[in-house]
Amino acid sequence: MKGGDASKPRSGGLSRSSSPKGGSALQARSSSPKDDSATRKKPSLSPWEQQKEAAKRSALNALKRARRSAEKAGVSLSGWEGEFLDSVDERIREHGRAFADPEKGAPGQALSSLQGRKLKEITAKAKGEETRPWMRKAKAKE
């Protein structure tokens, strides 16, 4: 045979079974158990899913900021506005978005365009700003 006899051990080569400590070199490297679920990384999300998660977090944070700024300023929200904030928050947490019709908002967004506008109005009301500047009364001419 050209390659030598398979039953004879090779000499001069390194093998994994022999290590200075007597144990396997593979076992010596890892100090944590392999089945530890806390050290496992989550599977990486696709860019589309990352964008959806970011939009979801952004919308939830905007809802929290609107409610918090209204409470801090002492502005009382109407029953409808409070219910709006609660229901939108609940739908975003449950479904990842607050509207069902894809024509009402951009793909990957958590709020529809009208929900976003109403949220801006609630935030402006809490800050004491003009809520709908396009509906200002015309100034009387002198």
C-alpha positions in Angstrom: 0.0 0.0 0.0 1.1 3.4 -0.8 -0.4 5.4 2.1 0.8 3.0 4.7 -1.1 0.5 6.8 -4.3 1.8 8.4 -3.8 -0.3 11.5 -0.6 1.4 12.5 -0.8 4.8 14.3 0.8 7.7 12.5 3.7 9.4 14.1 4.8 13.0 13.8 1.3 14.3 13.2 -0.9 16.2 15.6 -4.1 14.6 16.8 -7.0 16.1 18.7 -7.2 13.3 21.2 -3.8 14.1 22.7 -3.6 17.4 24.6 -1.3 18.5 27.4 -4.0 18.3 30.1 -5.2 14.9 29.0 -8.7 16.0 28.0 -10.0 16.8 24.7 -9.0 20.2 23.2 -12.5 20.8 22.1 -13.8 20.5 25.7 -11.1 22.7 27.1 -12.1 25.7 25.0 -15.8 25.9 26.0 -16.5 26.8 29.6 -20.3 27.2 29.2 -22.7 24.4 28.5 -23.9 24.0 24.9 -27.6 23.9 25.8 -27.6 27.2 27.7 -30.5 29.0 26.0 -29.6 32.4 27.6 -26.4 32.6 25.5 -28.1 31.7 22.2 -28.7 34.6 19.9 -32.0 35.3 18.4 -32.2 34.5 14.7 -31.4 37.6 12.7 -34.5 39.3 11.3 -34.8 40.3 7.7 -34.5 44.0 6.9 -38.2 44.1 6.3 -39.0 42.7 9.7 -36.4 45.0 11.3 -38.2 48.0 9.8 -41.6 46.7 11.0 -40.2 46.2 14.5 -38.7 49.7 14.5 -42.0 51.3 13.3 -43.8 49.4 16.1 -41.4 50.6 18.8 -41.6 54.2 17.4 -45.4 54.2 17.4 -45.6 52.8 20.9 -43.1 55.4 22.1 -45.0 58.2 20.4 -48.2 57.1 22.2 -46.4 57.0 25.5 -45.0 60.5 25.0 -48.4 61.9 24.0 -50.1 60.5 27.1 -47.2 61.5 29.4 -46.9 65.1 28.1 -50.7 65.5 28.5 -50.6 64.3 32.1 -47.5 66.5 32.8 -49.1 69.6 31.4 -52.3 69.0 33.2 -54.3 68.9 30.0 -57.3 66.7 30.2 -57.8 64.5 27.1 -61.4 63.9 26.0 -62.9 60.5 26.5 -62.5 59.8 22.8 -58.8 60.8 22.8 -58.0 58.6 25.8 -59.9 55.7 24.2 -58.1 56.3 20.9 -54.7 56.1 22.6 -55.6 52.9 24.5 -57.1 51.1 21.5 -54.2 52.0 19.2 -51.7 50.9 21.8 -53.5 47.6 22.3 -53.7 46.9 18.5 -50.1 47.7 17.9 -49.0 45.4 20.8 -51.3 42.6 19.6 -51.0 42.8 15.8 -47.9 44.9 15.2 -50.0 47.6 13.5 -53.1 49.6 14.3 -54.9 49.3 11.0 -56.0 46.5 8.7 -56.5 48.1 5.3 -53.1 48.4 3.5 -54.4 51.4 1.5 -54.7 53.5 4.6 -51.0 53.6 5.4 -47.5 52.9 4.1 -46.3 49.3 4.1 -44.4 48.4 7.2 -45.8 51.3 9.3 -47.6 50.8 12.5 -50.0 53.7 12.2 -52.2 54.8 9.3 -51.8 58.3 8.0 -55.0 59.5 9.8 -54.0 57.9 13.1 -50.6 59.6 12.8 -52.2 62.9 12.2 -54.6 62.5 15.2 -51.6 61.5 17.4 -49.9 64.7 16.3 -53.0 66.7 17.2 -53.1 65.1 20.7 -49.4 65.8 21.2 -49.9 69.5 20.1 -52.9 69.8 22.4 -50.8 68.5 25.3 -48.0 71.0 24.5 -50.5 73.9 24.4 -49.8 74.5 20.7 -52.4 75.1 18.0 -53.9 71.7 17.1 -55.1 72.3 13.6 -53.5 75.4 12.1 -55.3 74.9 8.8 -58.6 75.5 10.5 -57.7 78.9 11.9 -60.3 81.6 11.7 -59.6 84.3 9.3 -58.4 87.5 10.9 -60.9 90.3 10.7 -59.8 93.1 8.3 -59.6 96.6 9.7 
